[in-house]
Amino acid sequence: MSRVPVFNSPLLLGFDRLEQMLDSVSKASADGYPPYNIERTDENRLRISLAVAGFSREDLTISVEDRQLIVRGRQGEDAEGRVFLHRGIAARQFQRRFVLAEGIEVQKAHTENGLLHIDLVRPEPEVRSRSIEIDAGP
């Protein structure tokens, strides 16, 4: 099923980058692995928690590229010399993308009990004001 372009109106010029980001997010969200939660921990703070049981800290990378938070996981092959009678736990690599709003910053990340927690913060916006002088005219 093909997606109808949202920004195909001639009145919406220059939104092609936004449409590309929406496409990449919709493709990434089609894969449900690993499952994740997003919670608001404070008025200006968010936490993303991903279920990454079986991944060590060394197996995970987090980066921010072009306002997208990208979490990647890749497990090393440690099954050498082991004989499995049943292997139901897959060593599966993943890549999960989250589009960040303007001003959102990644504060820290840590693992706990098989979960990867990524804390995000939105800095308080600066109130900007300036006075404009009114000229007397020509």
Backbone as JSON Lines, residues from 0, in Angstrom:
{"i":0,"aa":"M","n":[0.85,-1.17,0.0],"ca":[0.0,0.0,0.0],"c":[0.89,1.23,0.0]}
{"i":1,"aa":"S","n":[0.71,2.12,-0.94],"ca":[1.53,3.32,-1.0],"c":[0.86,4.45,-0.22]}
{"i":2,"aa":"R","n":[1.72,5.31,0.33],"ca":[1.25,6.4,1.15],"c":[1.01,7.62,0.28]}
{"i":3,"aa":"V","n":[-0.1,8.31,0.53],"ca":[-0.4,9.53,-0.21],"c":[0.44,10.66,0.37]}
{"i":4,"aa":"P","n":[1.17,11.39,-0.47],"ca":[1.99,12.48,0.05],"c":[1.13,13.52,0.77]}
{"i":5,"aa":"V","n":[1.57,13.87,1.98],"ca":[0.82,14.82,2.79],"c":[1.06,16.25,2.31]}
{"i":6,"aa":"F","n":[2.28,16.51,1.88],"ca":[2.67,17.88,1.55],"c":[2.72,18.11,0.04]}
{"i":7,"aa":"N","n":[1.74,17.59,-0.7],"ca":[1.77,17.73,-2.15],"c":[1.04,18.98,-2.64]}
{"i":8,"aa":"S","n":[0.57,19.8,-1.72],"ca":[-0.11,21.04,-2.11],"c":[0.92,22.05,-2.61]}
{"i":9,"aa":"P","n":[0.59,22.81,-3.65],"ca":[1.53,23.84,-4.12],"c":[1.7,24.97,-3.11]}
{"i":10,"aa":"L","n":[0.84,25.03,-2.1],"ca":[0.98,26.06,-1.07],"c":[1.96,25.67,0.02]}
{"i":11,"aa":"L","n":[2.37,24.4,0.05],"ca":[3.29,23.91,1.07],"c":[4.64,23.61,0.43]}
{"i":12,"aa":"L","n":[5.37,24.63,0.1],"ca":[6.68,24.48,-0.54],"c":[7.76,24.36,0.53]}
{"i":13,"aa":"G","n":[8.76,23.53,0.27],"ca":[9.89,23.41,1.17],"c":[9.69,22.45,2.32]}
{"i":14,"aa":"F","n":[8.63,21.65,2.29],"ca":[8.37,20.7,3.36],"c":[8.82,19.28,2.99]}
{"i":15,"aa":"D","n":[9.6,19.13,1.94],"ca":[9.99,17.81,1.49],"c":[10.87,17.1,2.52]}
{"i":16,"aa":"R","n":[11.7,17.84,3.25],"ca":[12.55,17.23,4.28],"c":[11.68,16.66,5.42]}
{"i":17,"aa":"L","n":[10.65,17.38,5.79],"ca":[9.73,16.91,6.82],"c":[9.01,15.64,6.35]}
{"i":18,"aa":"E","n":[8.62,15.61,5.12],"ca":[7.95,14.42,4.58],"c":[8.89,13.22,4.57]}
{"i":19,"aa":"Q","n":[10.17,13.45,4.26],"ca":[11.14,12.35,4.29],"c":[11.3,11.81,5.71]}
{"i":20,"aa":"M","n":[11.32,12.7,6.72],"ca":[11.42,12.26,8.1],"c":[10.2,11.45,8.5]}
{"i":21,"aa":"L","n":[9.01,11.88,8.08],"ca":[7.8,11.13,8.39],"c":[7.83,9.75,7.75]}
{"i":22,"aa":"D","n":[8.33,9.66,6.53],"ca":[8.46,8.36,5.86],"c":[9.4,7.43,6.61]}
{"i":23,"aa":"S","n":[10.56,7.95,7.04],"ca":[11.53,7.1,7.73],"c":[10.99,6.64,9.07]}
{"i":24,"aa":"V","n":[10.26,7.5,9.77],"ca":[9.69,7.11,11.06],"c":[8.59,6.07,10.87]}
{"i":25,"aa":"S","n":[7.76,6.23,9.85],"ca":[6.68,5.25,9.65],"c":[7.24,3.89,9.26]}
{"i":26,"aa":"K","n":[8.33,3.86,8.51],"ca":[8.96,2.58,8.16],"c":[9.57,1.93,9.39]}
{"i":27,"aa":"A","n":[10.22,2.74,10.24],"ca":[10.86,2.2,11.44],"c":[9.84,1.72,12.44]}
{"i":28,"aa":"S","n":[8.69,2.37,12.53],"ca":[7.69,1.97,13.52],"c":[6.94,0.72,13.1]}
{"i":29,"aa":"A","n":[7.07,0.31,11.84],"ca":[6.4,-0.91,11.39],"c":[7.0,-2.13,12.07]}
{"i":30,"aa":"D","n":[8.29,-2.08,12.39],"ca":[8.95,-3.16,13.1],"c":[8.79,-2.91,14.59]}
{"i":31,"aa":"G","n":[8.21,-3.83,15.31],"ca":[7.92,-3.63,16.72],"c":[9.04,-4.04,17.65]}
{"i":32,"aa":"Y","n":[10.26,-4.22,17.15],"ca":[11.37,-4.69,17.97],"c":[12.44,-3.63,18.07]}
{"i":33,"aa":"P","n":[12.94,-3.34,19.21],"ca":[12.49,-3.77,20.52],"c":[11.3,-2.92,20.98]}
{"i":34,"aa":"P","n":[10.46,-3.47,21.83],"ca":[9.35,-2.66,22.35],"c":[9.89,-1.52,23.22]}
{"i":35,"aa":"Y","n":[9.12,-0.44,23.3],"ca":[9.59,0.72,24.06],"c":[8.41,1.45,24.68]}
{"i":36,"aa":"N","n":[8.72,2.25,25.68],"ca":[7.77,3.17,26.32],"c":[8.34,4.57,26.25]}
{"i":37,"aa":"I","n":[7.45,5.56,26.18],"ca":[7.84,6.96,26.3],"c":[7.0,7.54,27.41]}
{"i":38,"aa":"E","n":[7.66,8.11,28.41],"ca":[6.92,8.67,29.53],"c":[7.39,10.09,29.82]}
{"i":39,"aa":"R","n":[6.48,10.88,30.35],"ca":[6.82,12.23,30.79],"c":[7.2,12.12,32.27]}
{"i":40,"aa":"T","n":[8.43,12.49,32.6],"ca":[8.89,12.39,33.98],"c":[8.81,13.72,34.72]}
{"i":41,"aa":"D","n":[8.67,14.8,33.98],"ca":[8.57,16.14,34.54],"c":[7.97,17.0,33.45]}
{"i":42,"aa":"E","n":[7.7,18.24,33.76],"ca":[7.09,19.1,32.75],"c":[7.96,19.26,31.51]}
{"i":43,"aa":"N","n":[9.27,19.28,31.68],"ca":[10.19,19.47,30.55],"c":[11.11,18.27,30.33]}
{"i":44,"aa":"R","n":[10.72,17.11,30.86],"ca":[11.58,15.93,30.73],"c":[10.77,14.73,30.24]}
{"i":45,"aa":"L","n":[11.41,13.94,29.39],"ca":[10.84,12.71,28.87],"c":[11.83,11.58,29.1]}
{"i":46,"aa":"R","n":[11.33,10.35,29.12],"ca":[12.2,9.18,29.2],"c":[11.7,8.15,28.2]}
{"i":47,"aa":"I","n":[12.63,7.67,27.38],"ca":[12.36,6.56,26.47],"c":[13.0,5.33,27.1]}
{"i":48,"aa":"S","n":[12.22,4.27,27.26],"ca":[12.73,3.01,27.81],"c":[12.54,1.92,26.76]}
{"i":49,"aa":"L","n":[13.64,1.29,26.37],"ca":[13.6,0.2,25.4],"c":[13.94,-1.11,26.09]}
{"i":50,"aa":"A","n":[13.22,-2.17,25.75],"ca":[13.48,-3.5,26.28],"c":[14.63,-4.12,25.5]}
{"i":51,"aa":"V","n":[15.81,-4.17,26.13],"ca":[17.01,-4.65,25.44],"c":[17.66,-5.8,26.22]}
{"i":52,"aa":"A","n":[16.84,-6.67,26.79],"ca":[17.38,-7.82,27.53],"c":[18.29,-8.63,26.61]}
{"i":53,"aa":"G","n":[19.44,-9.01,27.15],"ca":[20.4,-9.79,26.37],"c":[21.47,-8.94,25.7]}
{"i":54,"aa":"F","n":[21.29,-7.63,25.68],"ca":[22.29,-6.72,25.1],"c":[23.11,-6.11,26.23]}
{"i":55,"aa":"S","n":[24.42,-6.11,26.07],"ca":[25.27,-5.41,27.04],"c":[25.41,-3.95,26.61]}
{"i":56,"aa":"R","n":[25.98,-3.12,27.48],"ca":[26.19,-1.72,27.13],"c":[27.06,-1.59,25.89]}
{"i":57,"aa":"E","n":[28.01,-2.5,25.73],"ca":[28.91,-2.45,24.58],"c":[28.19,-2.79,23.28]}
{"i":58,"aa":"D","n":[27.07,-3.5,23.38],"ca":[26.3,-3.89,22.19],"c":[25.39,-2.77,21.69]}
{"i":59,"aa":"L","n":[25.21,-1.71,22.47],"ca":[24.26,-0.64,22.17],"c":[24.99,0.65,21.82]}
{"i":60,"aa":"T","n":[24.45,1.37,20.83],"ca":[24.96,2.71,20.51],"c":[23.77,3.65,20.38]}
{"i":61,"aa":"I","n":[23.98,4.88,20.83],"ca":[22.96,5.92,20.75],"c":[23.6,7.12,20.07]}
{"i":62,"aa":"S","n":[22.92,7.66,19.08],"ca":[23.43,8.85,18.39],"c":[22.27,9.76,18.03]}
{"i":63,"aa":"V","n":[22.59,11.01,17.79],"ca":[21.62,11.98,17.31],"c":[22.13,12.46,15.97]}
{"i":64,"aa":"E","n":[21.33,12.24,14.93],"ca":[21.69,12.64,13.57],"c":[20.52,13.4,12.97]}
{"i":65,"aa":"D","n":[20.75,14.65,12.65],"ca":[19.74,15.45,11.96],"c":[18.4,15.4,12.69]}
{"i":66,"aa":"R","n":[18.42,15.72,13.99],"ca":[17.23,15.76,14.85],"c":[16.52,14.42,14.97]}
{"i":67,"aa":"Q","n":[17.25,13.34,14.76],"ca":[16.7,12.01,14.98],"c":[17.58,11.29,16.0]}
{"i":68,"aa":"L","n":[16.95,10.75,17.02],"ca":[17.64,9.93,18.0],"c":[17.64,8.51,17.45]}
{"i":69,"aa":"I","n":[18.82,7.93,17.31],"ca":[18.95,6.6,16.72],"c":[19.59,5.67,17.75]}
{"i":70,"aa":"V","n":[18.9,4.6,18.06],"ca":[19.4,3.59,18.98],"c":[19.64,2.32,18.17]}
{"i":71,"aa":"R","n":[20.87,1.82,18.26],"ca":[21.22,0.6,17.53],"c":[21.71,-0.45,18.51]}
{"i":72,"aa":"G","n":[21.37,-1.69,18.23],"ca":[21.84,-2.8,19.04],"c":[22.34,-3.92,18.16]}
{"i":73,"aa":"R","n":[23.5,-4.43,18.52],"ca":[24.08,-5.55,17.75],"c":[24.82,-6.44,18.73]}
{"i":74,"aa":"Q","n":[24.36,-7.67,18.87],"ca":[25.0,-8.61,19.78],"c":[26.13,-9.34,19.08]}
{"i":75,"aa":"G","n":[27.21,-9.54,19.82],"ca":[28.32,-10.31,19.29],"c":[27.99,-11.79,19.28]}
{"i":76,"aa":"E","n":[28.71,-12.53,18.51],"ca":[28.49,-13.98,18.43],"c":[29.25,-14.64,19.57]}
{"i":77,"aa":"D","n":[28.54,-15.03,20.62],"ca":[29.17,-15.71,21.74],"c":[28.74,-17.17,21.84]}
{"i":78,"aa":"A","n":[28.16,-17.68,20.79],"ca":[27.65,-19.06,20.82],"c":[28.7,-20.08,20.41]}
{"i":79,"aa":"E","n":[29.94,-19.64,20.19],"ca":[30.98,-20.57,19.76],"c":[31.21,-21.64,20.81]}
{"i":80,"aa":"G","n":[31.22,-22.87,20.4],"ca":[31.48,-23.97,21.31],"c":[30.27,-24.4,22.12]}
{"i":81,"aa":"R","n":[29.17,-23.71,21.99],"ca":[27.96,-24.06,22.75],"c":[27.04,-24.87,21.85]}
{"i":82,"aa":"V","n":[26.39,-25.86,22.42],"ca":[25.46,-26.69,21.68],"c":[24.07,-26.39,22.22]}
{"i":83,"aa":"F","n":[23.22,-25.86,21.38],"ca":[21.86,-25.52,21.77],"c":[20.92,-26.67,21.41]}
{"i":84,"aa":"L","n":[20.13,-27.11,22.36],"ca":[19.08,-28.07,22.07],"c":[17.85,-27.35,21.54]}
{"i":85,"aa":"H","n":[17.68,-26.13,21.97],"ca":[16.62,-25.24,21.45],"c":[17.15,-23.82,21.56]}
{"i":86,"aa":"R","n":[16.98,-23.03,20.52],"ca":[17.43,-21.64,20.56],"c":[16.24,-20.75,20.23]}
{"i":87,"aa":"G","n":[15.58,-20.26,21.27],"ca":[14.42,-19.4,21.1],"c":[14.73,-17.94,21.33]}
{"i":88,"aa":"I","n":[15.9,-17.65,21.89],"ca":[16.3,-16.26,22.12],"c":[17.23,-15.87,20.99]}
{"i":89,"aa":"A","n":[16.71,-15.04,20.11],"ca":[17.47,-14.67,18.92],"c":[18.45,-13.54,19.24]}
{"i":90,"aa":"A","n":[19.64,-13.64,18.7],"ca":[20.61,-12.54,18.77],"c":[20.33,-11.66,17.56]}
{"i":91,"aa":"R","n":[19.42,-10.75,17.74],"ca":[18.89,-9.97,16.62],"c":[19.37,-8.53,16.74]}
{"i":92,"aa":"Q","n":[19.85,-7.98,15.66],"ca":[20.24,-6.58,15.68],"c":[19.03,-5.71,15.4]}
{"i":93,"aa":"F","n":[19.09,-4.46,15.85],"ca":[17.96,-3.56,15.64],"c":[18.46,-2.14,15.46]}
{"i":94,"aa":"Q","n":[17.57,-1.34,14.93],"ca":[17.78,0.11,14.83],"c":[16.42,0.76,15.04]}
{"i":95,"aa":"R","n":[16.34,1.64,16.02],"ca":[15.09,2.32,16.35],"c":[15.34,3.82,16.26]}
{"i":96,"aa":"R","n":[14.45,4.54,15.55],"ca":[14.59,5.98,15.35],"c":[13.44,6.73,16.01]}
{"i":97,"aa":"F","n":[13.78,7.87,16.6],"ca":[12.8,8.78,17.19],"c":[13.11,10.18,16.69]}
{"i":98,"aa":"V","n":[12.12,10.87,16.14],"ca":[12.32,12.24,15.67],"c":[12.19,13.17,16.88]}
{"i":99,"aa":"L","n":[13.19,14.02,17.06],"ca":[13.21,14.94,18.18],"c":[12.68,16.3,17.76]}
{"i":100,"aa":"A","n":[11.84,16.89,18.59],"ca":[11.35,18.24,18.32],"c":[12.49,19.23,18.5]}
{"i":101,"aa":"E","n":[12.33,20.39,17.94],"ca":[13.34,21.45,18.05],"c":[13.6,21.75,19.52]}
{"i":102,"aa":"G","n":[14.86,21.75,19.92],"ca":[15.24,22.09,21.28],"c":[15.36,20.92,22.22]}
{"i":103,"aa":"I","n":[14.85,19.74,21.87],"ca":[14.97,18.57,22.75],"c":[16.42,18.09,22.74]}
{"i":104,"aa":"E","n":[16.95,17.82,23.92],"ca":[18.33,17.35,24.03],"c":[18.37,16.04,24.81]}
{"i":105,"aa":"V","n":[19.31,15.18,24.44],"ca":[19.52,13.93,25.17],"c":[20.38,14.28,26.38]}
{"i":106,"aa":"Q","n":[19.87,13.98,27.57],"ca":[20.58,14.32,28.79],"c":[21.51,13.19,29.21]}
{"i":107,"aa":"K","n":[20.98,11.96,29.3],"ca":[21.8,10.81,29.69],"c":[21.09,9.53,29.29]}
{"i":108,"aa":"A","n":[21.84,8.42,29.38],"ca":[21.28,7.11,29.09],"c":[21.92,6.11,30.04]}
{"i":109,"aa":"H","n":[21.12,5.14,30.49],"ca":[21.66,4.08,31.35],"c":[20.81,2.82,31.19]}
{"i":110,"aa":"T","n":[21.43,1.69,31.55],"ca":[20.72,0.42,31.49],"c":[20.41,-0.05,32.91]}
{"i":111,"aa":"E","n":[19.26,-0.71,33.04],"ca":[18.84,-1.21,34.34],"c":[17.82,-2.33,34.12]}
{"i":112,"aa":"N","n":[18.1,-3.51,34.65],"ca":[17.18,-4.64,34.59],"c":[16.69,-4.96,33.18]}
{"i":113,"aa":"G","n":[17.59,-4.94,32.2],"ca":[17.21,-5.28,30.83],"c":[16.54,-4.17,30.06]}
{"i":114,"aa":"L","n":[16.5,-2.96,30.64],"ca":[15.92,-1.8,29.96],"c":[16.99,-0.75,29.71]}
{"i":115,"aa":"L","n":[16.92,-0.12,28.56],"ca":[17.77,1.03,28.26],"c":[16.91,2.27,28.44]}
{"i":116,"aa":"H","n":[17.3,3.13,29.37],"ca":[16.57,4.38,29.63],"c":[17.35,5.53,29.02]}
{"i":117,"aa":"I","n":[16.64,6.35,28.23],"ca":[17.24,7.54,27.62],"c":[16.43,8.73,28.11]}
{"i":118,"aa":"D","n":[17.09,9.62,28.85],"ca":[16.43,10.79,29.4],"c":[16.62,11.99,28.48]}
{"i":119,"aa":"L","n":[15.51,12.64,28.16],"ca":[15.5,13.8,27.28],"c":[15.02,15.01,28.06]}
{"i":120,"aa":"V","n":[15.51,16.18,27.68],"ca":[15.1,17.4,28.36],"c":[14.81,18.47,27.3]}
{"i":121,"aa":"R","n":[13.8,19.24,27.58],"ca":[13.48,20.4,26.73],"c":[13.83,21.63,27.56]}
{"i":122,"aa":"P","n":[14.87,22.36,27.16],"ca":[15.24,23.55,27.93],"c":[14.12,24.58,27.92]}
{"i":123,"aa":"E","n":[14.04,25.33,29.01],"ca":[13.06,26.41,29.09],"c":[13.33,27.41,27.96]}
{"i":124,"aa":"P","n":[12.3,27.77,27.21],"ca":[12.53,28.74,26.12],"c":[12.84,30.11,26.7]}
{"i":125,"aa":"E","n":[13.78,30.77,26.04],"ca":[14.12,32.13,26.43],"c":[13.03,33.07,25.95]}
{"i":126,"aa":"V","n":[12.64,33.96,26.82],"ca":[11.65,34.95,26.43],"c":[12.42,36.09,25.76]}
{"i":127,"aa":"R","n":[12.12,36.28,24.51],"ca":[12.79,37.33,23.75],"c":[11.8,38.44,23.44]}
{"i":128,"aa":"S","n":[12.21,39.61,23.69],"ca":[11.39,40.74,23.28],"c":[12.32,41.89,22.91]}
{"i":129,"aa":"R","n":[11.87,42.69,22.03],"ca":[12.63,43.88,21.64],"c":[11.65,44.96,21.23]}
{"i":130,"aa":"S","n":[12.08,46.15,21.41],"ca":[11.23,47.28,21.04],"c":[11.63,47.76,19.65]}
{"i":131,"aa":"I","n":[10.63,48.12,18.88],"ca":[10.85,48.63,17.53],"c":[10.5,50.11,17.56]}
{"i":132,"aa":"E","n":[11.49,50.9,17.15],"ca":[11.24,52.33,17.09],"c":[10.37,52.67,15.9]}
{"i":133,"aa":"I","n":[9.52,53.64,16.08],"ca":[8.66,54.1,15.01],"c":[9.24,55.4,14.48]}
{"i":134,"aa":"D","n":[9.6,55.39,13.2],"ca":[10.16,56.6,12.59],"c":[9.05,57.61,12.33]}
{"i":135,"aa":"A","n":[9.47,58.88,12.3],"ca":[8.53,59.96,12.03],"c":[8.08,59.97,10.59]}
{"i":136,"aa":"G","n":[8.8,59.33,9.75],"ca":[8.44,59.28,8.33],"c":[9.44,60.02,7.48]}
{"i":137,"aa":"P","n":[9.23,60.08,6.16],"ca":[10.2,60.71,5.26],"c":[10.29,62.2,5.37]}
